[in-house]
């Protein structure tokens, strides 16, 4: 069984719409949806925002459903100039940008584990699946919707991701992150915590992040529409190819 997590139900609604033989269980104020997606046994859950919520969800998912791997899918803010709205980052290394236990540990280093970041698995397979999705983009994404967000020629990259319990929305914060973590391509609020739980439980982890904004002072878009019309359909198209 494969576990699929998003921070919000809107980010995975297209997946839920395609899920067959659905059964639902509620634990810890979360609904876990099991069923079949493109002939794969899966469990879907939305974790809510933030590192604590996503870590709790992941722990429950692992203990109750014993997934063979976990995939996180959702949106992120780009912090490098090469990324545009509608591009996809397949996570390589996951950092917690708000973790600082100095002087006992280095900045960003996870206490006890002594890791600055957590590596993902299945990177090549996910990049291939994403590029296949991009090649058939108009099959999954309505042109009017992509036009509304000025999405033109979306691309996929393999890149580092930083997570923290804050919404990055200023140029000053971006500059600080670029300096402190120069390999990081985008920011969000859950990925690194899920990666840490998966590392400790020895469950393979990978992550898909769709760029919804540039994480700067102009980070204002219709998030609800972006989730429904863009992000959830990206997840559907990418995972359809990933499961093939």
Secondary structure, DSSP 4 states (H G I P E B T S, - for coil): -EEEEESSGGGGHHHHHH-EEEEEEEETTEEEEEEEETTEEEEEEE--SSHHHHHHHHHHHHHHH--SEEEEEEEEEE-STT--TT-EEEEEEEEETT-B-TTTS-BTPBTTTTBS-EE-S-HHHHHHHHHHHHHTHHHHS-HHHHHHTT--S--EEEEEEEE-SS----HHHHHHHHHH-TTEEEEESSHHHHHHHHHHHT-EEEEEEEEEE-SSTT----HHHIIIIIIHHHHHHHHHHHH-
